[in-house]
């Protein structure tokens, strides 16, 4: 499947298993013991990605 996606024969797709914060300030303001804590993540948990 990786070879097909690399060759452009198939679309690579998936979901994020974590959130990506929008800035370093969001990382510093988040709490370590609370999952998915950032107020406005750049990409939220389980965001669909496709290339």
Secondary structure, 3 states (H helix, E strand, C coil): CHHHHHHCCCCCEEECCCCECCCHHHHHHCCCCCCCCCCCCCECCCCEEEC
